[in-house]
Amino acid sequence: MTAATAASPAFPSVWRLIAPLMVAEIVASLELTMIFAAIRSLITEFGSASAAGWLITSFMLSSAAGAALFGRFGDLLGRRRVLLAVLAISTAGALTCSLTHNLGWLIAGRAMQGAAGSVIPLCFGILREHADPARVPFGISLLSATSTFASTTGLVLGGLIIDFSDWTMIFKLITVLGVLAFLCILLFVGRDRQWNPEVVREDLLGGLLFVPATVSLLLAIESASHAGLQDRLTLFYGGLAMASLAAWIWRELTARNPLIEVRLLATRGIGIANAIYVALALGAFQGGQIMALLGQQQPATGAGLGLSAAKAGFLMVPASFLTAACYPLIARLSEAFGPRLVTMAGFLMIIAGFGSLGAWHHNVAFVMAFLIIQSVGLGLVFVTIPTVIVSASPPDRVSEATGMMTVIRATAMAVGAQVVATLLSARHGQGGSLAHFPSEHDYLTVFLFVCATGIVGVLLACVLPARLASRDN
């Protein structure tokens, strides 16, 4: 019997470990996406899109600010402990939202729900801590598939709730699921090995400076989206973000034992992987926004498929479900051929899919076929990059590194959403009543923009390690 064989019983079954983590990720994904189906009802109740929009903005701000911070707390204080605290906070937020029609309390509840943004990095850390290292890529693929399935299903499930009930039922359902997730983690995930509160006390300032830096940056992006770059509020938030970011970096670089290790981003695997995630978030992650508008826009405006909102939403469902089903295979491809080749192949498929959409986007069957091609490519990158980051991270900073990845992705997605919205608002060659809709030229420009981000992704992927880093658990 080899040493490896003798040691293997120390690791629990990967399914026994991942199943409760999958429940937690389902809740986190539903908390983000189900509310999208209720936006029209919320606008009607509160009188403006801006008021209803804050129910999404407050969640995103809280999610982005807490991802790296809670992730690092998990590395130091125990990922299971922090995950239970996060689920308790987010479930309390959902309960608050289910019991009130006051906008202020709803925004507060959504901000509490935003704590769920740290569920994914904490789950990745638990997986790295407790699973057999050889099974970690497979586990990450399952967790990624769960997130994709739940996010896609959340739009449909939320729509059904709105059709047959009122929007408070969404939060009631999430409350019940949150309690279930809490019990699953409590009962079935092994106890923590970490408990290092001294580091938290030693550099709490470093963690706190990270919060205003992240929140101010996202507020600047949100302000620029409707008031422009020259607006005083945009400039104020932007200046505050830069000042807080500089202070945070200086603090963490000079601290003897930093709470959030900025130098992780200088690690080859981690830094390049995050840059690749930026390219993905700027471009391919905007596919839902692009296709929702293209699907619903009437052909009489010069472009569009003329579908109902529900049918437009289903455009990407086959692609998303097929891709998520392939995630475990993608993990094996990454192990067999290395992250560099798999990531390059993924971006090439994204370029092929969106490039083809630029030429043929007038037929529903063609559109769905091209969406499948780009979605599989997105899945190749989406699964591989977290695996690279987890394998390149020191064991005691896995949740921190993946939490920073989540923040960087959220910020890049916000920037990409604004770029895409601006490009679709150019209205080349249109006037009169048609000026409210994107033109054929505008859609072509957006598809080319996504292809350009894909080319950047291919170039960055060339710098990725040829093989995954091998570390002891």
Legacy VTK file of the C-alpha trace (Angstrom):
# vtk DataFile Version 3.0
C-alpha trace
ASCII
DATASET POLYDATA
POINTS 473 float
0.000 0.000 0.000
1.444 3.352 -1.015
1.516 6.418 1.199
-0.971 8.131 -1.074
-3.373 5.205 -0.789
-3.007 5.091 2.953
-3.708 8.794 3.250
-6.741 8.856 0.957
-9.341 7.812 3.618
-8.608 11.101 5.401
-10.548 12.880 2.677
-14.360 12.706 2.703
-16.259 11.674 -0.405
-16.204 14.559 -2.851
-19.973 14.261 -3.311
-20.620 14.275 0.453
-18.598 17.477 0.716
-19.874 19.216 -2.406
-23.606 18.510 -2.007
-24.121 20.964 0.908
-21.860 23.512 -0.798
-24.030 23.227 -3.922
-27.117 24.053 -1.837
-25.375 27.189 -0.520
-24.414 28.256 -4.042
-27.969 27.741 -5.302
-29.224 30.154 -2.645
-26.515 32.721 -3.457
-27.310 32.601 -7.189
-31.073 32.821 -6.695
-30.667 35.842 -4.411
-29.077 37.710 -7.302
-31.167 36.646 -10.303
-34.738 36.008 -9.096
-35.355 39.682 -8.382
-34.774 40.535 -12.061
-38.158 38.974 -12.834
-39.800 41.320 -10.315
-38.320 44.587 -11.595
-41.437 45.618 -13.526
-43.625 45.010 -10.449
-41.184 46.901 -8.225
-41.102 49.858 -10.619
-44.905 49.980 -10.507
-44.961 49.830 -6.690
-42.230 52.397 -6.009
-42.883 54.714 -8.931
-39.518 54.763 -10.713
-36.890 52.541 -12.257
-34.259 54.340 -10.199
-35.896 53.369 -6.892
-36.308 49.746 -7.934
-32.773 49.715 -9.322
-31.364 50.395 -5.863
-32.608 46.961 -4.796
-30.099 45.526 -7.256
-27.392 48.136 -6.716
-27.402 47.709 -2.923
-26.982 43.950 -3.350
-24.108 44.355 -5.821
-22.295 46.926 -3.688
-22.535 44.756 -0.587
-21.569 41.668 -2.553
-18.477 43.237 -4.111
-17.287 44.833 -0.872
-17.757 41.667 1.160
-16.413 39.012 -1.198
-12.697 39.457 -0.521
-13.181 40.593 3.082
-15.386 37.661 4.135
-13.180 35.366 2.083
-10.128 36.465 4.060
-12.036 36.185 7.346
-12.801 32.605 6.305
-9.117 31.874 5.702
-8.271 33.181 9.183
-11.279 32.346 11.359
-12.572 29.225 9.638
-14.416 29.071 6.325
-17.284 26.990 7.706
-17.818 29.467 10.566
-17.807 32.463 8.231
-20.005 30.720 5.640
-22.585 30.002 8.345
-22.438 33.669 9.419
-22.830 34.819 5.808
-25.838 32.534 5.253
-27.400 33.774 8.492
-26.953 37.428 7.458
-28.255 36.927 3.920
-31.238 34.851 5.121
-32.115 37.543 7.679
-31.989 40.047 4.817
-34.361 37.932 2.718
-36.740 37.629 5.673
-36.652 41.415 6.121
-37.524 41.928 2.447
-40.374 39.403 2.645
-42.089 41.260 5.511
-41.978 44.883 4.328
-43.122 47.174 1.524
-40.979 50.069 2.752
-38.269 50.948 0.221
-35.706 51.832 2.883
-36.086 48.520 4.673
-36.028 46.676 1.346
-32.724 48.310 0.395
-31.312 47.432 3.828
-32.495 43.836 3.442
-30.960 43.566 -0.021
-27.662 44.912 1.332
-27.749 42.137 3.960
-28.482 39.617 1.215
-25.380 40.883 -0.590
-23.268 39.028 1.984
-24.055 35.977 -0.154
-21.539 37.313 -2.683
-18.840 35.657 -0.586
-20.440 32.195 -0.716
-18.511 31.099 -3.822
-14.997 32.011 -2.569
-15.770 30.424 0.804
-17.017 27.241 -0.887
-13.878 27.095 -3.051
-11.777 27.441 0.109
-13.691 24.674 1.921
-13.243 22.427 -1.101
-9.484 23.073 -1.204
-9.235 22.489 2.555
-11.187 19.245 2.885
-11.123 17.513 -0.524
-8.499 15.263 -2.047
-6.286 17.656 -4.095
-6.747 15.452 -7.170
-10.521 16.005 -6.968
-10.443 19.785 -6.484
-10.746 20.704 -10.223
-13.729 18.340 -10.542
-15.292 19.906 -7.455
-14.810 23.423 -8.787
-16.477 22.404 -12.048
-19.518 21.079 -10.140
-19.800 24.239 -8.064
-19.486 26.376 -11.213
-22.166 24.295 -12.932
-24.441 24.726 -9.918
-24.019 28.503 -10.056
-24.840 28.578 -13.781
-27.872 26.287 -13.445
-29.248 28.277 -10.513
-28.669 31.658 -12.147
-30.470 30.597 -15.323
-33.272 28.844 -13.438
-33.707 31.850 -11.154
-34.948 34.002 -14.026
-37.574 31.429 -14.981
-38.571 30.613 -11.386
-38.853 34.296 -10.502
-41.049 34.854 -13.555
-43.396 32.039 -12.533
-43.708 33.498 -9.027
-44.555 36.926 -10.424
-47.142 35.381 -12.780
-48.964 33.547 -9.985
-48.165 35.536 -6.836
-46.530 38.812 -5.719
-42.854 39.786 -5.458
-42.657 39.189 -1.689
-43.023 35.453 -2.386
-39.555 35.538 -4.006
-38.000 36.601 -0.716
-40.086 34.126 1.270
-38.822 31.286 -0.908
-35.207 32.482 -0.550
-35.673 32.655 3.240
-36.721 29.008 3.365
-33.849 27.978 1.065
-31.408 30.024 3.155
-32.408 28.152 6.317
-31.999 24.856 4.434
-28.511 25.862 3.224
-27.494 26.902 6.757
-28.544 23.502 8.149
-26.753 21.632 5.335
-23.459 23.407 6.055
-23.913 23.058 9.818
-24.618 19.331 9.696
-22.540 18.001 6.809
-19.385 20.142 6.401
-16.409 19.241 8.585
-15.246 21.556 11.343
-12.677 24.254 10.639
-8.966 23.920 11.197
-8.242 27.672 11.203
-8.565 30.116 14.057
-6.226 33.107 13.778
-8.061 36.151 15.182
-4.737 37.885 15.925
-4.238 38.754 12.239
-7.743 40.235 12.038
-7.087 42.447 15.050
-3.608 43.330 13.797
-4.684 44.645 10.388
-8.420 45.318 10.642
-7.769 48.762 9.122
-6.422 47.124 5.971
-9.675 45.228 5.495
-11.858 48.229 6.272
-10.056 50.432 3.710
-10.908 47.874 1.044
-14.657 48.419 1.540
-14.888 52.162 0.643
-12.471 51.604 -2.256
-14.729 48.952 -3.799
-18.042 50.645 -3.011
-16.881 54.055 -4.288
-15.624 52.548 -7.545
-18.930 50.799 -8.243
-20.878 53.939 -7.295
-18.731 55.931 -9.749
-19.552 53.414 -12.487
-23.259 53.519 -11.612
-23.273 57.340 -11.588
-21.429 57.538 -14.902
-24.022 55.254 -16.485
-26.797 57.833 -16.133
-25.086 61.169 -15.390
-21.901 60.930 -17.461
-18.199 61.019 -16.665
-18.161 64.794 -16.136
-20.847 64.780 -13.454
-19.686 66.099 -10.074
-20.994 63.069 -8.205
-19.225 60.725 -10.630
-15.970 62.621 -10.175
-16.402 62.628 -6.381
-16.973 58.859 -6.220
-14.112 58.263 -8.648
-11.729 60.408 -6.598
-12.792 58.736 -3.358
-12.283 55.313 -4.957
-8.760 56.178 -6.129
-7.799 57.688 -2.767
-9.179 54.732 -0.792
-7.577 52.253 -3.201
-4.173 53.942 -2.895
-4.448 54.046 0.912
-5.474 50.388 1.024
-2.597 49.233 -1.229
-0.065 51.279 0.774
-1.382 49.884 4.047
-1.313 46.259 2.875
2.145 46.557 1.311
3.616 48.002 4.508
1.758 45.833 7.056
3.836 43.090 8.666
1.007 40.577 8.347
-1.588 42.064 5.962
-5.226 41.046 6.229
-5.582 41.080 2.422
-2.347 40.214 0.608
-2.105 42.582 -2.380
1.045 40.803 -3.535
-1.075 37.799 -4.499
-2.062 39.675 -7.656
1.619 39.801 -8.630
1.749 35.991 -8.627
1.912 34.889 -12.239
-0.984 32.470 -12.173
-3.253 34.649 -10.050
-2.492 37.967 -11.770
-2.878 36.686 -15.336
-5.982 34.680 -14.391
-7.658 37.809 -13.012
-6.715 39.788 -16.130
-8.339 37.060 -18.225
-11.450 37.277 -16.057
-11.578 41.020 -16.768
-11.567 40.326 -20.526
-14.329 37.731 -20.071
-16.471 40.008 -17.874
-16.114 43.007 -20.191
-17.236 41.026 -23.233
-18.778 37.563 -23.163
-20.487 38.050 -19.780
-22.589 40.787 -21.419
-24.292 38.264 -23.692
-27.465 38.178 -21.585
-27.927 41.947 -21.774
-27.278 41.996 -25.527
-29.510 39.061 -26.417
-32.405 40.151 -24.175
-32.643 43.403 -26.144
-32.027 41.829 -29.561
-34.602 39.129 -28.864
-37.385 41.552 -27.833
-36.721 44.339 -30.336
-39.229 44.394 -33.172
-37.824 43.827 -36.691
-39.714 46.933 -37.859
-37.119 49.026 -36.011
-34.418 47.710 -38.346
-33.043 44.946 -36.100
-34.352 42.374 -33.657
-36.176 39.065 -33.481
-39.554 40.343 -32.248
-39.924 37.816 -29.417
-41.868 38.173 -26.191
-39.904 38.794 -22.998
-40.325 35.174 -21.886
-39.237 33.741 -25.238
-36.282 36.138 -25.390
-35.253 34.925 -21.942
-35.269 31.333 -23.193
-32.845 32.154 -26.022
-29.875 31.457 -23.756
-31.395 28.667 -21.638
-30.366 25.728 -23.896
-26.841 27.144 -24.195
-26.497 27.700 -20.456
-27.835 24.262 -19.480
-25.761 22.416 -22.082
-22.614 24.266 -21.032
-23.187 23.663 -17.322
-23.660 19.949 -18.021
-20.220 19.954 -19.668
-18.422 21.578 -16.711
-17.077 18.311 -15.204
-15.655 17.411 -18.647
-14.038 20.859 -18.855
-12.216 20.196 -15.571
-10.797 16.975 -17.042
-9.741 18.803 -20.214
-7.892 21.350 -18.100
-6.050 18.570 -16.286
-5.266 16.704 -19.509
-4.254 19.592 -21.783
-3.439 22.346 -19.309
-5.200 25.661 -18.585
-3.371 27.561 -21.331
-4.736 25.532 -24.252
-8.219 25.148 -22.757
-8.541 28.898 -22.077
-7.321 29.773 -25.573
-9.838 27.336 -27.071
-12.595 28.906 -24.982
-11.891 32.422 -26.196
-11.632 31.232 -29.811
-15.125 29.721 -29.468
-16.393 33.007 -28.012
-14.934 34.865 -31.006
-16.469 32.328 -33.402
-19.894 32.559 -31.735
-20.164 36.329 -31.519
-18.454 36.798 -34.886
-21.093 34.568 -36.459
-23.846 36.489 -34.659
-22.521 39.642 -36.270
-23.199 38.118 -39.678
-26.349 36.050 -38.931
-28.610 37.326 -36.156
-31.973 37.474 -37.916
-32.988 33.844 -37.465
-33.857 32.359 -34.066
-32.395 28.925 -34.848
-29.079 30.408 -36.033
-28.918 32.702 -33.010
-29.458 29.828 -30.562
-26.828 27.703 -32.333
-24.225 30.488 -32.175
-25.109 31.153 -28.534
-24.336 27.515 -27.753
-20.902 27.853 -29.395
-19.990 30.997 -27.451
-21.511 29.634 -24.239
-19.384 26.480 -24.337
-16.357 28.703 -24.926
-17.339 30.893 -21.983
-17.719 27.749 -19.878
-14.211 26.596 -20.782
-12.789 29.845 -19.427
-15.247 30.176 -16.529
-14.267 26.800 -15.055
-10.548 26.901 -15.857
-9.660 30.325 -14.433
-10.903 29.708 -10.845
-9.066 26.371 -10.937
-5.850 28.192 -11.874
-6.324 30.686 -9.039
-7.139 28.012 -6.446
-4.142 25.883 -7.462
-1.778 28.894 -7.459
-2.935 30.253 -4.081
-1.277 29.432 -0.755
-3.585 27.053 1.168
-4.225 29.671 3.870
-5.353 32.338 1.355
-7.576 30.431 -1.096
-10.863 32.131 -0.144
-9.143 35.514 -0.087
-7.732 35.031 -3.602
-11.038 33.808 -5.037
-12.855 36.606 -3.193
-10.632 39.178 -4.900
-11.426 37.416 -8.176
-15.135 37.901 -7.466
-14.647 41.625 -6.769
-12.580 42.119 -9.929
-15.168 40.256 -12.001
-18.069 42.291 -10.556
-16.281 45.566 -11.271
-15.378 44.539 -14.816
-18.962 43.395 -15.447
-20.234 46.807 -14.335
-17.805 48.559 -16.698
-18.673 46.177 -19.525
-22.415 46.691 -19.013
-21.943 50.442 -19.345
-19.772 50.082 -22.469
-22.327 47.792 -24.111
-25.220 50.109 -23.152
-23.350 53.066 -24.652
-22.583 51.210 -27.890
-26.210 50.105 -28.215
-27.347 53.706 -27.692
-25.325 55.123 -30.607
-28.391 54.847 -32.929
-26.429 55.065 -36.165
-28.619 56.061 -39.051
-31.898 56.203 -37.136
-34.273 59.017 -36.404
-37.829 59.620 -35.298
-39.494 56.866 -33.320
-36.752 54.405 -34.266
-34.143 56.441 -32.394
-35.111 54.672 -29.178
-33.780 51.355 -30.470
-30.307 50.147 -31.444
-29.645 49.959 -35.165
-28.194 47.087 -37.124
-24.859 48.931 -37.078
-24.992 49.247 -33.282
-25.458 45.507 -32.807
-22.604 44.786 -35.205
-20.388 47.158 -33.207
-21.253 45.368 -29.964
-20.560 41.923 -31.434
-17.179 43.179 -32.694
-16.452 44.625 -29.232
-17.032 41.209 -27.652
-14.798 39.611 -30.294
-12.086 42.185 -29.471
-12.218 41.244 -25.771
-11.943 37.620 -26.884
-8.766 38.386 -28.844
-7.324 40.060 -25.733
-8.266 36.926 -23.788
-6.433 34.681 -26.263
-3.278 36.816 -25.961
-3.440 36.773 -22.161
-4.036 33.019 -22.147
-0.682 32.548 -23.897
0.969 33.637 -20.630
-0.939 31.159 -18.441
0.964 28.206 -17.012
0.983 25.203 -19.297
-0.039 23.000 -16.356
-1.903 23.546 -13.115
0.272 24.275 -10.096
0.675 21.265 -7.819
0.394 22.041 -4.102
-0.175 19.953 -1.051
-3.595 20.401 0.496
LINES 1 474
473 0 1 2 3 4 5 6 7 8 9 10 11 12 13 14 15 16 17 18 19 20 21 22 23 24 25 26 27 28 29 30 31 32 33 34 35 36 37 38 39 40 41 42 43 44 45 46 47 48 49 50 51 52 53 54 55 56 57 58 59 60 61 62 63 64 65 66 67 68 69 70 71 72 73 74 75 76 77 78 79 80 81 82 83 84 85 86 87 88 89 90 91 92 93 94 95 96 97 98 99 100 101 102 103 104 105 106 107 108 109 110 111 112 113 114 115 116 117 118 119 120 121 122 123 124 125 126 127 128 129 130 131 132 133 134 135 136 137 138 139 140 141 142 143 144 145 146 147 148 149 150 151 152 153 154 155 156 157 158 159 160 161 162 163 164 165 166 167 168 169 170 171 172 173 174 175 176 177 178 179 180 181 182 183 184 185 186 187 188 189 190 191 192 193 194 195 196 197 198 199 200 201 202 203 204 205 206 207 208 209 210 211 212 213 214 215 216 217 218 219 220 221 222 223 224 225 226 227 228 229 230 231 232 233 234 235 236 237 238 239 240 241 242 243 244 245 246 247 248 249 250 251 252 253 254 255 256 257 258 259 260 261 262 263 264 265 266 267 268 269 270 271 272 273 274 275 276 277 278 279 280 281 282 283 284 285 286 287 288 289 290 291 292 293 294 295 296 297 298 299 300 301 302 303 304 305 306 307 308 309 310 311 312 313 314 315 316 317 318 319 320 321 322 323 324 325 326 327 328 329 330 331 332 333 334 335 336 337 338 339 340 341 342 343 344 345 346 347 348 349 350 351 352 353 354 355 356 357 358 359 360 361 362 363 364 365 366 367 368 369 370 371 372 373 374 375 376 377 378 379 380 381 382 383 384 385 386 387 388 389 390 391 392 393 394 395 396 397 398 399 400 401 402 403 404 405 406 407 408 409 410 411 412 413 414 415 416 417 418 419 420 421 422 423 424 425 426 427 428 429 430 431 432 433 434 435 436 437 438 439 440 441 442 443 444 445 446 447 448 449 450 451 452 453 454 455 456 457 458 459 460 461 462 463 464 465 466 467 468 469 470 471 472
